[in-house]
Amino acid sequence: MARRIIPVLISVVLAALGTGAVLLYLRSADDRALAGKQARTVLVADKHIPAGTSGKALRTKGYLREVRMPVETLPEDALEQVSGSLDALVTTAPVQRGQLMLRAMFGAAVTNGSGLAIPDGQMAITARVKSAVFGPASLRAGARVAIFYTYTPMDEQKRDIVSGSGLEKGRKINSVTRLLLTDVEVISVGPAPTDGATPAGAPTSHSDELSVTFGLNQVDAERLAHAVALGGELNVGVLGESSDVKPDSGVDNRSLFG
């Protein structure tokens, strides 16, 4: 019996020594990477963090871990700790494992039947957008999008002025599609309501539309609300990390093909 136990113990000891050596190597590798650089301890997500998770939950339920990173690579609002001032705030979008925690990820939790988490300094505003271009499954809370507006202009010499009659269609009627807003955060996505309350100039069928709630500052909220009131159609494009979207003169019926 003793002869069987001794090899087992030796294997356990060797395994422990091997694990310790690997950890020491990794630590020394981190030290070498930071050599000659000013480093700071910051927080990263140790596991997936759902949108709407409170600061208190992050601190008490093992969502985070500390790492040492060169100061020169860190954003200004990288978090060193989740202080009590963040307890009542929540993450406004999902955070993936390994992602650096930033102060900008937190916003006020607003419970109004839908559990919306509105980013600091912004308000939630909802509009119908066309879903035929991207499909309902392609747009989710936390996405950043550009909003495009299709409308009928006042006349050929005043393409920048919306006629106010929505989106008219006909052989001799020109339409314009232009960028309205960009780098807008999506707070929630749902089906367009079918209560029969259709704004003037809006289509009567909402089968190809979604109800999307955006987080906007006051000025941009006013612009979106005004566009909705004038009629026309809204489309959104989901932005990637390298998307290059800038205001321009847009396209109309005559310039669609260049």
Order of alpha helices (4+ residues) and beta strands (2+ residues): alpha-beta-alpha-beta-beta-beta-beta-beta-beta-beta-beta-alpha-beta-beta
